[in-house]
């Protein structure tokens, strides 16, 4: 049963059009936000856990080697200082 009042019919059409427009704007905003997030995250380089652990182990080994070399250098400098006396 349709309304015989043209004002009500026009109002219903207007409300339906507004609802469609709002739904479209919502979809467009959602897609825009997703695209911006993809762009922002696209520039970030992530490493895997395995790569991180490998680099961490390499850094630890390098630190141990540097400490050993410092001790060796200190011993050699001490020997050199004793010879100069």
Biopython code that builds the backbone (N, CA, C, O; Angstrom):
import numpy as np
from Bio.PDB.StructureBuilder import StructureBuilder

atoms = [
    (1, "UNK", "N", (0.841, -1.176, 0.000)),
    (1, "UNK", "CA", (0.000, 0.000, 0.000)),
    (1, "UNK", "C", (0.884, 1.235, 0.000)),
    (1, "UNK", "O", (1.655, 1.445, 0.936)),
    (2, "UNK", "N", (0.781, 2.038, -1.019)),
    (2, "UNK", "CA", (1.590, 3.237, -1.127)),
    (2, "UNK", "C", (0.822, 4.435, -0.609)),
    (2, "UNK", "O", (-0.407, 4.492, -0.633)),
    (3, "UNK", "N", (1.616, 5.395, -0.135)),
    (3, "UNK", "CA", (1.001, 6.618, 0.365)),
    (3, "UNK", "C", (0.549, 7.476, -0.812)),
    (3, "UNK", "O", (1.232, 7.562, -1.833)),
    (4, "UNK", "N", (-0.570, 8.088, -0.658)),
    (4, "UNK", "CA", (-1.088, 8.972, -1.696)),
    (4, "UNK", "C", (-0.517, 10.376, -1.564)),
    (4, "UNK", "O", (-0.686, 11.209, -2.454)),
    (5, "UNK", "N", (0.161, 10.634, -0.446)),
    (5, "UNK", "CA", (0.702, 11.959, -0.200)),
    (5, "UNK", "C", (2.059, 12.087, -0.901)),
    (5, "UNK", "O", (2.992, 11.360, -0.560)),
    (6, "UNK", "N", (2.186, 13.002, -1.881)),
    (6, "UNK", "CA", (3.453, 13.142, -2.612)),
    (6, "UNK", "C", (4.592, 13.675, -1.731)),
    (6, "UNK", "O", (5.758, 13.397, -2.011)),
    (7, "UNK", "N", (4.286, 14.412, -0.703)),
    (7, "UNK", "CA", (5.323, 14.934, 0.192)),
    (7, "UNK", "C", (5.977, 13.783, 0.945)),
    (7, "UNK", "O", (7.199, 13.744, 1.086)),
    (8, "UNK", "N", (5.163, 12.848, 1.428)),
    (8, "UNK", "CA", (5.697, 11.689, 2.152)),
    (8, "UNK", "C", (6.515, 10.814, 1.199)),
    (8, "UNK", "O", (7.576, 10.314, 1.573)),
    (9, "UNK", "N", (6.026, 10.629, -0.022)),
    (9, "UNK", "CA", (6.745, 9.821, -1.014)),
    (9, "UNK", "C", (8.102, 10.448, -1.326)),
    (9, "UNK", "O", (9.110, 9.749, -1.428)),
    (10, "UNK", "N", (8.117, 11.767, -1.477)),
    (10, "UNK", "CA", (9.382, 12.461, -1.740)),
    (10, "UNK", "C", (10.317, 12.362, -0.534)),
    (10, "UNK", "O", (11.528, 12.210, -0.695)),
    (11, "UNK", "N", (9.761, 12.448, 0.657)),
    (11, "UNK", "CA", (10.558, 12.339, 1.876)),
    (11, "UNK", "C", (11.174, 10.943, 1.994)),
    (11, "UNK", "O", (12.330, 10.802, 2.393)),
    (12, "UNK", "N", (10.398, 9.914, 1.647)),
    (12, "UNK", "CA", (10.914, 8.543, 1.685)),
    (12, "UNK", "C", (12.046, 8.382, 0.678)),
    (12, "UNK", "O", (13.067, 7.768, 0.988)),
    (13, "UNK", "N", (11.876, 8.923, -0.514)),
    (13, "UNK", "CA", (12.930, 8.860, -1.534)),
    (13, "UNK", "C", (14.193, 9.564, -1.039)),
    (13, "UNK", "O", (15.302, 9.068, -1.233)),
    (14, "UNK", "N", (14.020, 10.709, -0.405)),
    (14, "UNK", "CA", (15.152, 11.478, 0.104)),
    (14, "UNK", "C", (15.898, 10.702, 1.190)),
    (14, "UNK", "O", (17.129, 10.657, 1.204)),
    (15, "UNK", "N", (15.139, 10.098, 2.092)),
    (15, "UNK", "CA", (15.757, 9.310, 3.167)),
    (15, "UNK", "C", (16.494, 8.102, 2.591)),
    (15, "UNK", "O", (17.602, 7.792, 3.030)),
    (16, "UNK", "N", (15.899, 7.417, 1.619)),
    (16, "UNK", "CA", (16.561, 6.274, 0.987)),
    (16, "UNK", "C", (17.852, 6.698, 0.281)),
    (16, "UNK", "O", (18.870, 6.012, 0.366)),
    (17, "UNK", "N", (17.799, 7.811, -0.399)),
    (17, "UNK", "CA", (19.000, 8.320, -1.080)),
    (17, "UNK", "C", (20.081, 8.684, -0.070)),
    (17, "UNK", "O", (21.257, 8.387, -0.282)),
    (18, "UNK", "N", (19.690, 9.322, 1.019)),
    (18, "UNK", "CA", (20.659, 9.704, 2.058)),
    (18, "UNK", "C", (21.285, 8.460, 2.684)),
    (18, "UNK", "O", (22.485, 8.441, 2.954)),
    (19, "UNK", "N", (20.479, 7.421, 2.916)),
    (19, "UNK", "CA", (20.996, 6.177, 3.499)),
    (19, "UNK", "C", (21.998, 5.526, 2.548)),
    (19, "UNK", "O", (23.040, 5.040, 2.988)),
    (20, "UNK", "N", (21.697, 5.512, 1.264)),
    (20, "UNK", "CA", (22.622, 4.961, 0.269)),
    (20, "UNK", "C", (23.914, 5.755, 0.204)),
    (20, "UNK", "O", (25.002, 5.187, 0.102)),
    (21, "UNK", "N", (23.784, 7.076, 0.263)),
    (21, "UNK", "CA", (24.972, 7.933, 0.242)),
    (21, "UNK", "C", (25.836, 7.707, 1.476)),
    (21, "UNK", "O", (27.061, 7.640, 1.369)),
    (22, "UNK", "N", (25.220, 7.590, 2.633)),
    (22, "UNK", "CA", (25.981, 7.351, 3.874)),
    (22, "UNK", "C", (26.690, 6.002, 3.825)),
    (22, "UNK", "O", (27.835, 5.886, 4.262)),
    (23, "UNK", "N", (26.015, 4.985, 3.296)),
    (23, "UNK", "CA", (26.642, 3.661, 3.187)),
    (23, "UNK", "C", (27.841, 3.722, 2.253)),
    (23, "UNK", "O", (28.883, 3.131, 2.534)),
    (24, "UNK", "N", (27.698, 4.427, 1.158)),
    (24, "UNK", "CA", (28.813, 4.579, 0.215)),
    (24, "UNK", "C", (29.970, 5.345, 0.832)),
    (24, "UNK", "O", (31.132, 4.989, 0.638)),
    (25, "UNK", "N", (29.652, 6.397, 1.573)),
    (25, "UNK", "CA", (30.704, 7.182, 2.228)),
    (25, "UNK", "C", (31.440, 6.343, 3.275)),
    (25, "UNK", "O", (32.654, 6.465, 3.437)),
    (26, "UNK", "N", (30.696, 5.492, 3.981)),
    (26, "UNK", "CA", (31.299, 4.621, 4.988)),
    (26, "UNK", "C", (32.269, 3.641, 4.330)),
    (26, "UNK", "O", (33.390, 3.451, 4.803)),
    (27, "UNK", "N", (31.826, 3.023, 3.236)),
    (27, "UNK", "CA", (32.716, 2.092, 2.514)),
    (27, "UNK", "C", (33.955, 2.806, 2.004)),
    (27, "UNK", "O", (35.065, 2.284, 2.116)),
    (28, "UNK", "N", (33.775, 3.994, 1.445)),
    (28, "UNK", "CA", (34.901, 4.754, 0.902)),
    (28, "UNK", "C", (35.872, 5.157, 2.008)),
    (28, "UNK", "O", (37.086, 5.081, 1.817)),
    (29, "UNK", "N", (35.364, 5.580, 3.145)),
    (29, "UNK", "CA", (36.225, 5.961, 4.267)),
    (29, "UNK", "C", (37.003, 4.759, 4.783)),
    (29, "UNK", "O", (38.186, 4.873, 5.104)),
    (30, "UNK", "N", (36.342, 3.605, 4.862)),
    (30, "UNK", "CA", (36.995, 2.382, 5.332)),
    (30, "UNK", "C", (38.126, 1.988, 4.382)),
    (30, "UNK", "O", (39.224, 1.655, 4.827)),
    (31, "UNK", "N", (37.862, 2.023, 3.082)),
    (31, "UNK", "CA", (38.882, 1.663, 2.098)),
    (31, "UNK", "C", (40.040, 2.665, 2.116)),
    (31, "UNK", "O", (41.201, 2.283, 1.970)),
    (32, "UNK", "N", (39.721, 3.931, 2.292)),
    (32, "UNK", "CA", (40.754, 4.956, 2.368)),
    (32, "UNK", "C", (41.653, 4.741, 3.584)),
    (32, "UNK", "O", (42.874, 4.872, 3.492)),
    (33, "UNK", "N", (41.048, 4.413, 4.713)),
    (33, "UNK", "CA", (41.822, 4.158, 5.926)),
    (33, "UNK", "C", (42.706, 2.926, 5.751)),
    (33, "UNK", "O", (43.856, 2.926, 6.188)),
    (34, "UNK", "N", (42.191, 1.892, 5.126)),
    (34, "UNK", "CA", (42.989, 0.684, 4.876)),
    (34, "UNK", "C", (44.176, 0.995, 3.978)),
    (34, "UNK", "O", (45.290, 0.532, 4.225)),
    (35, "UNK", "N", (43.934, 1.783, 2.936)),
    (35, "UNK", "CA", (45.012, 2.131, 2.006)),
    (35, "UNK", "C", (46.093, 2.958, 2.703)),
    (35, "UNK", "O", (47.284, 2.739, 2.484)),
    (36, "UNK", "N", (45.679, 3.892, 3.530)),
    (36, "UNK", "CA", (46.662, 4.696, 4.270)),
    (36, "UNK", "C", (47.486, 3.833, 5.218)),
    (36, "UNK", "O", (48.693, 4.033, 5.357)),
    (37, "UNK", "N", (46.835, 2.880, 5.864)),
    (37, "UNK", "CA", (47.540, 1.972, 6.765)),
    (37, "UNK", "C", (48.524, 1.107, 5.988)),
    (37, "UNK", "O", (49.650, 0.898, 6.439)),
    (38, "UNK", "N", (48.117, 0.603, 4.829)),
    (38, "UNK", "CA", (49.028, -0.187, 3.991)),
    (38, "UNK", "C", (50.242, 0.640, 3.582)),
    (38, "UNK", "O", (51.367, 0.143, 3.618)),
    (39, "UNK", "N", (50.028, 1.893, 3.194)),
    (39, "UNK", "CA", (51.134, 2.762, 2.803)),
    (39, "UNK", "C", (52.067, 3.027, 3.971)),
    (39, "UNK", "O", (53.288, 3.014, 3.811)),
    (40, "UNK", "N", (51.499, 3.266, 5.143)),
    (40, "UNK", "CA", (52.321, 3.555, 6.322)),
    (40, "UNK", "C", (53.141, 2.340, 6.729)),
    (40, "UNK", "O", (54.320, 2.469, 7.061)),
    (41, "UNK", "N", (52.533, 1.169, 6.706)),
    (41, "UNK", "CA", (53.240, -0.042, 7.101)),
    (41, "UNK", "C", (54.143, -0.568, 5.997)),
    (41, "UNK", "O", (55.064, -1.341, 6.263)),
    (42, "UNK", "N", (53.889, -0.161, 4.773)),
    (42, "UNK", "CA", (54.701, -0.629, 3.656)),
    (42, "UNK", "C", (56.141, -0.140, 3.724)),
    (42, "UNK", "O", (57.044, -0.812, 3.225)),
    (43, "UNK", "N", (56.368, 1.003, 4.325)),
    (43, "UNK", "CA", (57.714, 1.551, 4.423)),
    (43, "UNK", "C", (58.518, 0.999, 5.574)),
    (43, "UNK", "O", (59.711, 1.278, 5.692)),
    (44, "UNK", "N", (57.877, 0.219, 6.426)),
    (44, "UNK", "CA", (58.567, -0.328, 7.589)),
    (44, "UNK", "C", (59.112, -1.702, 7.237)),
    (44, "UNK", "O", (58.395, -2.544, 6.697)),
    (45, "UNK", "N", (60.376, -1.922, 7.542)),
    (45, "UNK", "CA", (60.982, -3.226, 7.306)),
    (45, "UNK", "C", (60.923, -4.036, 8.588)),
    (45, "UNK", "O", (61.505, -3.658, 9.605)),
    (46, "UNK", "N", (60.224, -5.139, 8.530)),
    (46, "UNK", "CA", (60.144, -6.037, 9.668)),
    (46, "UNK", "C", (61.114, -7.190, 9.450)),
    (46, "UNK", "O", (61.341, -7.614, 8.317)),
    (47, "UNK", "N", (61.676, -7.688, 10.527)),
    (47, "UNK", "CA", (62.553, -8.851, 10.435)),
    (47, "UNK", "C", (61.884, -10.025, 11.138)),
    (47, "UNK", "O", (61.063, -9.851, 12.038)),
    (48, "UNK", "N", (62.254, -11.211, 10.706)),
    (48, "UNK", "CA", (61.689, -12.393, 11.345)),
    (48, "UNK", "C", (62.387, -12.622, 12.679)),
    (48, "UNK", "O", (63.455, -12.067, 12.938)),
    (49, "UNK", "N", (61.788, -13.422, 13.497)),
    (49, "UNK", "CA", (62.362, -13.749, 14.806)),
    (49, "UNK", "C", (63.710, -14.443, 14.631)),
    (49, "UNK", "O", (64.645, -14.197, 15.394)),
    (50, "UNK", "N", (63.807, -15.312, 13.621)),
    (50, "UNK", "CA", (65.053, -16.035, 13.367)),
    (50, "UNK", "C", (66.180, -15.072, 12.994)),
    (50, "UNK", "O", (67.307, -15.209, 13.469)),
    (51, "UNK", "N", (65.862, -14.092, 12.135)),
    (51, "UNK", "CA", (66.879, -13.099, 11.746)),
    (51, "UNK", "C", (67.323, -12.284, 12.962)),
    (51, "UNK", "O", (68.509, -12.007, 13.137)),
    (52, "UNK", "N", (66.360, -11.907, 13.791)),
    (52, "UNK", "CA", (66.684, -11.135, 14.988)),
    (52, "UNK", "C", (67.604, -11.919, 15.908)),
    (52, "UNK", "O", (68.598, -11.389, 16.402)),
    (53, "UNK", "N", (67.270, -13.182, 16.137)),
    (53, "UNK", "CA", (68.072, -14.020, 17.022)),
    (53, "UNK", "C", (69.476, -14.230, 16.450)),
    (53, "UNK", "O", (70.450, -14.261, 17.203)),
    (54, "UNK", "N", (69.591, -14.375, 15.126)),
    (54, "UNK", "CA", (70.893, -14.556, 14.490)),
    (54, "UNK", "C", (71.759, -13.313, 14.683)),
    (54, "UNK", "O", (72.939, -13.425, 15.016)),
    (55, "UNK", "N", (71.190, -12.148, 14.480)),
    (55, "UNK", "CA", (71.952, -10.901, 14.652)),
    (55, "UNK", "C", (72.305, -10.698, 16.119)),
    (55, "UNK", "O", (73.392, -10.215, 16.437)),
    (56, "UNK", "N", (71.400, -11.061, 17.005)),
    (56, "UNK", "CA", (71.660, -10.940, 18.437)),
    (56, "UNK", "C", (72.842, -11.829, 18.834)),
    (56, "UNK", "O", (73.702, -11.411, 19.609)),
    (57, "UNK", "N", (72.882, -13.055, 18.300)),
    (57, "UNK", "CA", (73.988, -13.968, 18.593)),
    (57, "UNK", "C", (75.301, -13.429, 18.029)),
    (57, "UNK", "O", (76.347, -13.535, 18.669)),
    (58, "UNK", "N", (75.244, -12.851, 16.834)),
    (58, "UNK", "CA", (76.459, -12.280, 16.233)),
    (58, "UNK", "C", (76.975, -11.110, 17.073)),
    (58, "UNK", "O", (78.181, -10.978, 17.281)),
    (59, "UNK", "N", (76.072, -10.274, 17.550)),
    (59, "UNK", "CA", (76.464, -9.135, 18.373)),
    (59, "UNK", "C", (77.069, -9.600, 19.689)),
    (59, "UNK", "O", (78.042, -9.016, 20.167)),
    (60, "UNK", "N", (76.504, -10.640, 20.274)),
    (60, "UNK", "CA", (77.040, -11.179, 21.520)),
    (60, "UNK", "C", (78.446, -11.729, 21.312)),
    (60, "UNK", "O", (79.339, -11.496, 22.128)),
    (61, "UNK", "N", (78.638, -12.457, 20.220)),
    (61, "UNK", "CA", (79.963, -13.014, 19.914)),
    (61, "UNK", "C", (80.973, -11.894, 19.671)),
    (61, "UNK", "O", (82.108, -11.965, 20.142)),
    (62, "UNK", "N", (80.565, -10.873, 18.944)),
    (62, "UNK", "CA", (81.459, -9.743, 18.677)),
    (62, "UNK", "C", (81.831, -9.035, 19.977)),
    (62, "UNK", "O", (82.974, -8.610, 20.145)),
    (63, "UNK", "N", (80.887, -8.905, 20.885)),
    (63, "UNK", "CA", (81.161, -8.269, 22.178)),
    (63, "UNK", "C", (82.158, -9.087, 22.980)),
    (63, "UNK", "O", (83.067, -8.527, 23.593)),
    (64, "UNK", "N", (81.999, -10.413, 22.984)),
    (64, "UNK", "CA", (82.933, -11.279, 23.696)),
    (64, "UNK", "C", (84.333, -11.172, 23.096)),
    (64, "UNK", "O", (85.321, -11.122, 23.828)),
    (65, "UNK", "N", (84.419, -11.139, 21.781)),
    (65, "UNK", "CA", (85.713, -11.000, 21.116)),
    (65, "UNK", "C", (86.356, -9.655, 21.448)),
    (65, "UNK", "O", (87.562, -9.581, 21.683)),
    (66, "UNK", "N", (85.553, -8.596, 21.466)),
    (66, "UNK", "CA", (86.087, -7.270, 21.798)),
    (66, "UNK", "C", (86.600, -7.244, 23.227)),
    (66, "UNK", "O", (87.653, -6.664, 23.495)),
    (67, "UNK", "N", (85.872, -7.865, 24.149)),
    (67, "UNK", "CA", (86.324, -7.923, 25.545)),
    (67, "UNK", "C", (87.639, -8.699, 25.655)),
    (67, "UNK", "O", (88.543, -8.286, 26.381)),
    (68, "UNK", "N", (87.747, -9.821, 24.936)),
    (68, "UNK", "CA", (88.979, -10.614, 24.960)),
    (68, "UNK", "C", (90.143, -9.817, 24.389)),
    (68, "UNK", "O", (91.251, -9.869, 24.923)),
    (69, "UNK", "N", (89.905, -9.088, 23.320)),
    (69, "UNK", "CA", (90.965, -8.271, 22.721)),
    (69, "UNK", "C", (91.393, -7.137, 23.652)),
    (69, "UNK", "O", (92.573, -6.793, 23.707)),
    (70, "UNK", "N", (90.446, -6.559, 24.379)),
    (70, "UNK", "CA", (90.795, -5.509, 25.347)),
    (70, "UNK", "C", (91.694, -6.065, 26.439)),
    (70, "UNK", "O", (92.671, -5.429, 26.835)),
    (71, "UNK", "N", (91.361, -7.255, 26.924)),
    (71, "UNK", "CA", (92.190, -7.887, 27.957)),
    (71, "UNK", "C", (93.586, -8.189, 27.417)),
    (71, "UNK", "O", (94.587, -7.954, 28.093)),
    (72, "UNK", "N", (93.642, -8.712, 26.193)),
    (72, "UNK", "CA", (94.937, -9.032, 25.576)),
    (72, "UNK", "C", (95.772, -7.775, 25.377)),
    (72, "UNK", "O", (96.977, -7.779, 25.632)),
    (73, "UNK", "N", (95.138, -6.706, 24.924)),
    (73, "UNK", "CA", (95.846, -5.447, 24.722)),
    (73, "UNK", "C", (96.370, -4.892, 26.040)),
    (73, "UNK", "O", (97.496, -4.400, 26.114)),
    (74, "UNK", "N", (95.545, -4.976, 27.077)),
    (74, "UNK", "CA", (95.982, -4.490, 28.388)),
    (74, "UNK", "C", (97.192, -5.293, 28.872)),
    (74, "UNK", "O", (98.125, -4.724, 29.440)),
    (75, "UNK", "N", (97.183, -6.610, 28.651)),
    (75, "UNK", "CA", (98.313, -7.445, 29.061)),
    (75, "UNK", "C", (99.565, -7.088, 28.271)),
    (75, "UNK", "O", (100.653, -6.997, 28.840)),
    (76, "UNK", "N", (99.421, -6.888, 26.980)),
    (76, "UNK", "CA", (100.576, -6.521, 26.141)),
    (76, "UNK", "C", (101.129, -5.150, 26.532)),
    (76, "UNK", "O", (102.344, -4.958, 26.572)),
    (77, "UNK", "N", (100.241, -4.202, 26.820)),
    (77, "UNK", "CA", (100.706, -2.878, 27.261)),
    (77, "UNK", "C", (101.438, -2.970, 28.596)),
    (77, "UNK", "O", (102.424, -2.267, 28.821)),
    (78, "UNK", "N", (100.954, -3.834, 29.472)),
    (78, "UNK", "CA", (101.614, -4.017, 30.775)),
    (78, "UNK", "C", (102.996, -4.615, 30.567)),
    (78, "UNK", "O", (103.950, -4.195, 31.222)),
    (79, "UNK", "N", (103.125, -5.589, 29.670)),
    (79, "UNK", "CA", (104.441, -6.179, 29.390)),
    (79, "UNK", "C", (105.378, -5.151, 28.799)),
    (79, "UNK", "O", (106.555, -5.097, 29.154)),
    (80, "UNK", "N", (104.856, -4.331, 27.893)),
    (80, "UNK", "CA", (105.678, -3.292, 27.266)),
    (80, "UNK", "C", (106.134, -2.273, 28.314)),
    (80, "UNK", "O", (107.280, -1.825, 28.284)),
    (81, "UNK", "N", (105.266, -1.914, 29.215)),
    (81, "UNK", "CA", (105.622, -0.953, 30.268)),
    (81, "UNK", "C", (106.704, -1.516, 31.183)),
    (81, "UNK", "O", (107.573, -0.767, 31.628)),
    (82, "UNK", "N", (106.674, -2.822, 31.478)),
    (82, "UNK", "CA", (107.680, -3.441, 32.334)),
    (82, "UNK", "C", (109.037, -3.480, 31.632)),
    (82, "UNK", "O", (110.074, -3.302, 32.272)),
    (83, "UNK", "N", (109.030, -3.711, 30.324)),
    (83, "UNK", "CA", (110.294, -3.764, 29.572)),
    (83, "UNK", "C", (110.969, -2.407, 29.499)),
    (83, "UNK", "O", (112.197, -2.332, 29.455)),
    (84, "UNK", "N", (110.191, -1.332, 29.484)),
    (84, "UNK", "CA", (110.735, 0.016, 29.408)),
    (84, "UNK", "C", (111.399, 0.412, 30.717)),
    (84, "UNK", "O", (112.243, 1.308, 30.720)),
    (85, "UNK", "N", (111.058, -0.208, 31.797)),
    (85, "UNK", "CA", (111.620, 0.180, 33.097)),
    (85, "UNK", "C", (112.983, -0.280, 33.229)),
    (85, "UNK", "O", (113.617, -0.045, 34.258)),
]
sb = StructureBuilder()
sb.init_structure("model")
sb.init_model(0)
sb.init_chain("A")
sb.init_seg("    ")
for serial, (resi, resn, name, xyz) in enumerate(atoms, 1):
    if name == "N":
        sb.init_residue(resn, " ", resi, " ")
    sb.init_atom(name, np.array(xyz, "f"), 0.0, 1.0, " ", f" {name:<3s}", serial, name[0])
structure = sb.get_structure()
